[in-house]
């Protein structure tokens, strides 16, 4: 079993419910949710929007290897109504699930880079992550 840290974000619809639903689906399909941070309201990063985000971090114990975990999180995003980025640009989203860290794995593939290469630049990732890394 591995420990993975995931970032959650949403800025559409019932944001609090989106976060709870995503965490519940992760627990149901991917592994044991060991910790869920508090929710942090933040401004959009990388694009303009009138909709602020709600962000959180999840500590998850999983038997899924990294790429299988990625595909499972992408399926949850899709089922919750997430649409793909157009032209690589950021946009409003119902849910975003990012794998931030996976045990001590360091990897870079066309699909996934671990640890997440931009997490240290994002306060909306580091604050909730710091909260649950203490647990």
N, CA, C and O of each residue as an XYZ file, in Angstrom:
540
protein
N       0.845     -1.188      0.000
C       0.000      0.000      0.000
C       0.885      1.244      0.000
O       1.949      1.275      0.619
N       0.424      2.247     -0.697
C       1.163      3.501     -0.814
C       0.357      4.630     -0.188
O      -0.863      4.547     -0.051
N       1.069      5.685      0.188
C       0.423      6.909      0.660
C       0.541      7.942     -0.456
O       1.634      8.240     -0.938
N      -0.599      8.474     -0.850
C      -0.642      9.513     -1.877
C      -1.295     10.751     -1.283
O      -2.210     10.661     -0.464
N      -0.810     11.894     -1.709
C      -1.406     13.175     -1.333
C      -2.003     13.780     -2.590
O      -1.331     13.905     -3.613
N      -3.270     14.153     -2.503
C      -3.992     14.699     -3.644
C      -4.472     16.104     -3.328
O      -4.787     16.420     -2.181
N      -4.526     16.940     -4.349
C      -5.117     18.261     -4.228
C      -6.482     18.257     -4.884
O      -6.649     17.710     -5.974
N      -7.464     18.867     -4.224
C      -8.814     18.995     -4.771
C      -9.128     20.469     -4.967
O      -8.736     21.305     -4.153
N      -9.830     20.786     -6.040
C     -10.254     22.157     -6.273
C     -11.544     22.204     -7.064
O     -11.804     21.342     -7.903
N     -12.352     23.221     -6.789
C     -13.606     23.429     -7.510
C     -13.971     24.906     -7.455
O     -13.738     25.573     -6.447
N     -14.548     25.415     -8.547
C     -15.059     26.788     -8.504
C     -16.396     26.917     -9.232
O     -16.751     27.994     -9.710
N     -17.131     25.808     -9.309
C     -18.441     25.823     -9.953
C     -19.454     25.073     -9.090
O     -19.104     24.148     -8.358
N     -20.698     25.485     -9.191
C     -21.775     24.771     -8.514
C     -21.671     24.868     -7.006
O     -21.174     25.856     -6.464
N     -22.148     23.827     -6.334
C     -22.082     23.746     -4.877
C     -20.682     23.248     -4.518
O     -20.437     22.043     -4.456
N     -19.788     24.171     -4.289
C     -18.371     23.847     -4.122
C     -18.127     22.900     -2.948
O     -17.374     21.934     -3.074
N     -18.751     23.171     -1.828
C     -18.559     22.318     -0.648
C     -19.020     20.891     -0.950
O     -18.341     19.928     -0.595
N     -20.168     20.760     -1.599
C     -20.672     19.428     -1.946
C     -19.768     18.748     -2.970
O     -19.569     17.535     -2.904
N     -19.222     19.507     -3.909
C     -18.289     18.933     -4.888
C     -17.087     18.311     -4.181
O     -16.639     17.223     -4.546
N     -16.569     19.004     -3.173
C     -15.406     18.500     -2.436
C     -15.759     17.227     -1.667
O     -15.007     16.253     -1.681
N     -16.902     17.247     -1.002
C     -17.340     16.083     -0.227
C     -17.572     14.891     -1.159
O     -17.184     13.767     -0.842
N     -18.203     15.138     -2.300
C     -18.460     14.069     -3.268
C     -17.155     13.485     -3.791
O     -17.010     12.265     -3.869
N     -16.208     14.338     -4.148
C     -14.919     13.851     -4.655
C     -14.210     12.999     -3.606
O     -13.690     11.931     -3.927
N     -14.184     13.457     -2.361
C     -13.534     12.689     -1.292
C     -14.236     11.350     -1.081
O     -13.578     10.333     -0.862
N     -15.562     11.344     -1.145
C     -16.319     10.100     -0.972
C     -16.039      9.126     -2.116
O     -15.887      7.927     -1.884
N     -15.972      9.629     -3.338
C     -15.679      8.760     -4.484
C     -14.251      8.222     -4.419
O     -14.007      7.075     -4.794
N     -13.319      9.026     -3.955
C     -11.950      8.535     -3.763
C     -11.939      7.398     -2.747
O     -11.288      6.377     -2.963
N     -12.657      7.571     -1.642
C     -12.714      6.538     -0.604
C     -13.384      5.269     -1.126
O     -12.970      4.160     -0.787
N     -14.402      5.431     -1.937
C     -15.155      4.290     -2.465
C     -14.371      3.509     -3.510
O     -14.462      2.282     -3.564
N     -13.600      4.209     -4.343
C     -13.005      3.568     -5.517
C     -11.495      3.410     -5.495
O     -10.954      2.552     -6.193
N     -10.807      4.223     -4.705
C      -9.355      4.303     -4.855
C      -8.591      3.835     -3.622
O      -7.529      3.226     -3.756
N      -9.103      4.102     -2.437
C      -8.385      3.706     -1.234
C      -8.973      4.362     -0.007
O     -10.038      4.977     -0.062
N      -8.272      4.226      1.094
C      -8.738      4.787      2.362
C      -8.313      6.244      2.485
O      -7.127      6.560      2.388
N      -9.276      7.123      2.697
C      -8.968      8.531      2.956
C      -8.548      8.627      4.416
O      -9.367      8.464      5.320
N      -7.270      8.891      4.637
C      -6.722      8.972      5.990
C      -6.884     10.359      6.587
O      -6.963     10.512      7.806
N      -6.934     11.374      5.725
C      -7.105     12.752      6.200
C      -7.648     13.606      5.065
O      -7.310     13.414      3.897
N      -8.492     14.545      5.438
C      -9.010     15.559      4.522
C      -8.793     16.899      5.205
O      -9.260     17.115      6.324
N      -8.088     17.794      4.536
C      -7.820     19.110      5.122
C      -9.102     19.923      5.215
O     -10.152     19.528      4.708
N      -8.989     21.047      5.864
C     -10.062     22.023      5.804
C     -10.161     22.568      4.389
O      -9.290     22.324      3.554
N     -11.228     23.305      4.129
C     -11.434     23.895      2.811
C     -10.913     25.328      2.822
O     -11.141     26.077      3.772
N     -10.213     25.695      1.760
C      -9.597     27.011      1.631
C     -10.195     27.715      0.418
O     -10.180     27.172     -0.686
N     -10.717     28.913      0.618
C     -11.233     29.694     -0.508
C     -10.092     30.515     -1.091
O      -9.395     31.228     -0.370
N      -9.910     30.407     -2.408
C      -8.793     31.074     -3.072
C      -9.241     31.663     -4.402
O     -10.257     31.264     -4.970
N      -8.461     32.616     -4.880
C      -8.712     33.190     -6.197
C      -8.192     32.243     -7.273
O      -7.289     31.448     -7.010
N      -8.751     32.317     -8.487
C      -8.258     31.482     -9.585
C      -6.769     31.723     -9.834
O      -6.265     32.829     -9.635
N      -6.085     30.687    -10.266
C      -4.654     30.737    -10.552
C      -4.458     30.360    -12.014
O      -4.885     29.289    -12.445
N      -3.816     31.232    -12.772
C      -3.501     30.920    -14.164
C      -4.567     31.326    -15.166
O      -4.399     31.115    -16.367
N      -5.674     31.911    -14.684
C      -6.720     32.384    -15.589
C      -7.640     33.342    -14.839
O      -7.632     33.396    -13.610
N      -8.428     34.092    -15.595
C      -9.373     35.053    -15.018
C     -10.738     34.398    -14.857
O     -11.218     33.719    -15.765
N     -11.361     34.604    -13.703
C     -12.720     34.127    -13.469
C     -13.316     34.906    -12.312
O     -12.599     35.340    -11.410
N     -14.610     35.080    -12.337
C     -15.310     35.711    -11.220
C     -15.556     34.712    -10.094
O     -15.950     35.101     -8.994
N     -15.328     33.434    -10.359
C     -15.622     32.372     -9.400
C     -14.373     31.982     -8.618
O     -13.411     31.470     -9.191
N     -14.389     32.223     -7.311
C     -13.291     31.771     -6.466
C     -13.332     30.255     -6.328
O     -14.362     29.619     -6.550
N     -12.192     29.696     -5.958
C     -12.067     28.258     -5.770
C     -12.230     27.878     -4.312
O     -12.013     28.687     -3.409
N     -12.613     26.646     -4.104
C     -12.502     25.984     -2.821
C     -11.463     24.892     -3.045
O     -11.589     24.095     -3.974
N     -10.432     24.854     -2.194
C      -9.343     23.890     -2.333
C      -9.177     23.098     -1.048
O      -9.501     23.572      0.041
N      -8.666     21.885     -1.196
C      -8.376     21.019     -0.053
C      -7.306     20.022     -0.474
O      -6.947     19.933     -1.648
N      -6.805     19.277      0.499
C      -5.858     18.202      0.229
C      -6.352     16.936      0.918
O      -7.016     16.985      1.953
N      -6.010     15.806      0.316
C      -6.410     14.496      0.817
C      -5.168     13.633      0.989
O      -4.298     13.593      0.119
N      -5.099     12.946      2.120
C      -4.083     11.913      2.338
C      -4.788     10.582      2.138
O      -5.783     10.292      2.802
N      -4.268      9.776      1.222
C      -4.951      8.572      0.773
C      -4.010      7.377      0.841
O      -2.854      7.469      0.427
N      -4.499      6.262      1.359
C      -3.746      5.010      1.295
C      -4.354      4.192      0.167
O      -5.561      3.949      0.154
N      -3.525      3.769     -0.780
C      -4.041      3.103     -1.970
C      -3.135      1.966     -2.415
O      -1.929      1.975     -2.170
N      -3.738      0.995     -3.069
C      -2.965     -0.085     -3.688
C      -2.722      0.209     -5.169
O      -1.999     -0.527     -5.841
N      -3.327      1.283     -5.673
C      -3.166      1.643     -7.080
C      -1.760      2.191     -7.321
O      -1.293      3.029     -6.549
N      -1.075      1.738     -8.370
C       0.173      2.393     -8.764
C      -0.125      3.795     -9.315
O      -1.277      4.096     -9.626
N       0.891      4.654     -9.438
C       0.648      6.057     -9.798
C      -0.213      6.285    -11.043
O      -1.160      7.069    -10.986
N       0.083      5.634    -12.147
C      -0.691      5.898    -13.366
C      -2.118      5.380    -13.258
O      -3.039      5.988    -13.803
N      -2.309      4.276    -12.568
C      -3.667      3.775    -12.347
C      -4.445      4.738    -11.450
O      -5.637      4.963    -11.658
N      -3.767      5.300    -10.458
C      -4.391      6.311     -9.600
C      -4.786      7.533    -10.432
O      -5.882      8.068    -10.268
N      -3.903      7.969    -11.313
C      -4.214      9.102    -12.194
C      -5.468      8.818    -13.011
O      -6.367      9.657    -13.081
N      -5.533      7.652    -13.622
C      -6.691      7.322    -14.461
C      -7.974      7.248    -13.633
O      -9.038      7.653    -14.099
N      -7.874      6.734    -12.415
C      -9.051      6.667    -11.539
C      -9.527      8.068    -11.156
O     -10.730      8.328    -11.133
N      -8.593      8.969    -10.855
C      -8.994     10.338    -10.493
C      -9.580     11.065    -11.702
O     -10.526     11.840    -11.562
N      -9.030     10.821    -12.873
C      -9.573     11.440    -14.086
C     -10.989     10.938    -14.371
O     -11.834     11.698    -14.844
N     -11.247      9.669    -14.086
C     -12.587      9.121    -14.281
C     -13.579      9.770    -13.313
O     -14.707     10.082    -13.693
N     -13.157      9.969    -12.070
C     -14.018     10.650    -11.094
C     -14.314     12.072    -11.563
O     -15.459     12.518    -11.508
N     -13.281     12.786    -12.025
C     -13.485     14.144    -12.544
C     -14.520     14.145    -13.671
O     -15.437     14.967    -13.691
N     -14.357     13.222    -14.594
C     -15.256     13.149    -15.752
C     -16.688     12.856    -15.305
O     -17.630     13.491    -15.781
N     -16.853     11.909    -14.403
C     -18.191     11.552    -13.922
C     -18.853     12.704    -13.171
O     -20.078     12.825    -13.165
N     -18.047     13.542    -12.543
C     -18.598     14.689    -11.819
C     -18.885     15.872    -12.742
O     -19.442     16.878    -12.302
N     -18.506     15.759    -14.028
C     -18.829     16.805    -14.989
C     -17.658     17.632    -15.462
O     -17.850     18.643    -16.137
N     -16.452     17.226    -15.125
C     -15.259     17.963    -15.554
C     -15.093     17.835    -17.057
O     -15.240     16.749    -17.617
N     -14.785     18.948    -17.705
C     -14.475     18.935    -19.129
C     -12.980     19.146    -19.297
O     -12.322     19.708    -18.422
N     -12.460     18.702    -20.400
C     -11.027     18.808    -20.667
C     -10.619     20.254    -20.912
O     -11.425     21.089    -21.323
N      -9.349     20.523    -20.648
C      -8.798     21.837    -20.962
C      -8.842     22.033    -22.474
O      -8.605     21.096    -23.236
N      -9.146     23.247    -22.898
C      -9.086     23.556    -24.322
C      -7.813     24.347    -24.579
O      -7.556     25.346    -23.908
N      -7.030     23.915    -25.527
C      -5.764     24.571    -25.877
C      -4.814     24.655    -24.686
O      -3.970     25.550    -24.633
N      -4.939     23.737    -23.734
C      -4.058     23.734    -22.580
C      -4.320     24.854    -21.594
O      -3.565     25.018    -20.636
N      -5.381     25.636    -21.807
C      -5.675     26.773    -20.936
C      -6.493     26.328    -19.729
O      -7.311     25.413    -19.822
N      -6.261     26.990    -18.593
C      -7.067     26.736    -17.402
C      -8.437     27.374    -17.573
O      -8.592     28.354    -18.301
N      -9.433     26.806    -16.892
C     -10.788     27.339    -16.960
C     -11.549     26.916    -15.712
O     -11.063     26.112    -14.917
N     -12.758     27.470    -15.548
C     -13.610     27.068    -14.435
C     -13.827     25.558    -14.495
O     -13.873     24.964    -15.572
N     -13.960     24.948    -13.309
C     -14.155     23.498    -13.301
C     -14.981     23.062    -12.102
O     -14.920     23.650    -11.022
N     -15.744     22.021    -12.331
C     -16.583     21.451    -11.279
C     -15.717     20.722    -10.254
O     -16.019     20.729     -9.060
N     -14.635     20.093    -10.727
C     -13.701     19.419     -9.820
C     -12.360     19.255    -10.529
O     -12.291     19.041    -11.739
N     -11.319     19.361     -9.750
C      -9.964     19.110    -10.224
C      -9.295     18.266     -9.152
O      -9.291     18.637     -7.978
N      -8.732     17.138     -9.548
C      -8.024     16.262     -8.610
C      -6.611     16.079     -9.143
O      -6.413     15.506    -10.214
N      -5.636     16.563     -8.398
C      -4.231     16.445     -8.787
C      -3.497     15.528     -7.822
O      -3.683     15.614     -6.608
N      -2.664     14.653     -8.365
C      -1.775     13.857     -7.517
C      -0.570     14.736     -7.217
O       0.164     15.132     -8.122
N      -0.375     15.035     -5.949
C       0.716     15.917     -5.538
C       1.982     15.127     -5.235
O       3.071     15.471     -5.693
N       1.820     14.062     -4.455
C       2.945     13.191     -4.090
C       2.419     11.766     -3.964
O       1.251     11.540     -3.647
N       3.307     10.817     -4.219
C       2.968      9.406     -4.107
C       4.167      8.716     -3.469
O       5.191      8.506     -4.120
N       4.035      8.363     -2.180
C       5.172      7.839     -1.415
C       6.396      8.706     -1.704
O       6.307      9.934     -1.698
N       7.528      8.072     -1.953
C       8.734      8.842     -2.286
C       9.058      8.726     -3.773
O      10.207      8.896     -4.181
N       8.040      8.436     -4.575
C       8.218      8.243     -6.012
C       8.561      9.566     -6.694
O       7.921     10.593     -6.465
N       9.583      9.508     -7.532
C       9.934     10.607     -8.424
C       9.846     10.028     -9.829
O      10.554      9.078    -10.163
N       8.977     10.602    -10.647
C       8.805     10.086    -12.006
C       8.367     11.199    -12.934
O       7.788     12.198    -12.507
N       8.654     11.010    -14.206
C       8.199     11.958    -15.218
C       7.848     11.172    -16.466
O       8.707     10.565    -17.105
N       6.561     11.197    -16.801
C       6.064     10.567    -18.018
C       5.241     11.620    -18.752
O       4.972     12.686    -18.199
N       4.842     11.340    -19.978
C       3.974     12.301    -20.671
C       2.653     12.552    -19.936
O       2.049     13.614    -20.090
N       2.205     11.581    -19.141
C       0.929     11.707    -18.431
C       1.048     12.273    -17.026
O       0.147     12.969    -16.558
N       2.152     11.980    -16.349
C       2.228     12.280    -14.921
C       3.656     12.594    -14.500
O       4.598     11.889    -14.863
N       3.798     13.664    -13.726
C       5.075     14.012    -13.111
C       4.873     14.039    -11.606
O       3.961     14.693    -11.099
N       5.736     13.321    -10.898
C       5.692     13.274     -9.434
C       7.063     13.593     -8.869
O       8.077     13.142     -9.401
N       7.100     14.373     -7.788
C       5.983     15.124     -7.226
C       5.451     16.149     -8.236
O       6.102     16.460     -9.234
N       4.255     16.659     -7.947
C       3.630     17.635     -8.845
C       4.591     18.804     -9.043
O       5.041     19.399     -8.063
N       4.913     19.145    -10.292
C       5.973     20.128    -10.545
C       5.651     21.571    -10.157
O       6.567     22.380    -10.013
N       4.388     21.909     -9.988
C       4.026     23.299     -9.673
C       3.495     23.489     -8.261
O       3.144     24.605     -7.879
N       3.432     22.419     -7.483
C       2.761     22.545     -6.182
C       3.432     23.566     -5.273
O       2.745     24.269     -4.532
N       4.743     23.664     -5.312
C       5.453     24.597     -4.431
C       5.171     26.061     -4.778
O       5.437     26.950     -3.968
N       4.636     26.316     -5.975
C       4.307     27.679     -6.398
C       2.879     28.073     -6.037
O       2.475     29.217     -6.246
N       2.126     27.140     -5.501
C       0.697     27.357     -5.290
C       0.350     27.302     -3.806
O       0.329     26.234     -3.194
N       0.079     28.465     -3.250
C      -0.302     28.541     -1.839
C      -1.562     27.717     -1.580
O      -1.707     27.122     -0.512
N      -2.479     27.683     -2.562
C      -3.723     26.935     -2.399
C      -3.492     25.428     -2.353
O      -4.399     24.679     -1.991
N      -2.307     24.978     -2.711
C      -1.918     23.573     -2.559
C      -1.138     23.386     -1.261
O      -1.410     22.464     -0.492
N      -0.175     24.260     -1.028
C       0.745     24.071      0.092
C       0.079     24.231      1.460
O       0.436     23.518      2.397
N      -0.875     25.147      1.593
C      -1.531     25.324      2.896
C      -2.330     24.089      3.314
O      -2.115     23.577      4.413
N      -3.247     23.592      2.471
C      -3.966     22.387      2.902
C      -3.056     21.162      3.002
O      -3.262     20.308      3.863
N      -2.061     21.074      2.135
C      -1.118     19.955      2.194
C      -0.339     19.987      3.506
O      -0.153     18.951      4.145
N       0.109     21.158      3.902
C       0.816     21.293      5.174
C      -0.037     20.869      6.354
O       0.464     20.300      7.324
N      -1.317     21.145      6.267
C      -2.245     20.771      7.339
C      -2.308     19.256      7.521
O      -2.285     18.771      8.652
N      -2.386     18.505      6.427
C      -2.543     17.048      6.565
C      -1.221     16.299      6.607
O      -1.194     15.143      7.030
N      -0.133     16.911      6.188
C       1.173     16.242      6.277
C       1.601     16.073      7.727
O       2.452     15.236      8.027
N       1.029     16.850      8.618
C       1.347     16.745     10.042
C       0.682     15.529     10.673
O       1.072     15.091     11.755
N      -0.331     14.982      9.987
C      -1.108     13.872     10.563
C      -0.451     12.536     10.304
O      -0.973     11.501     10.719
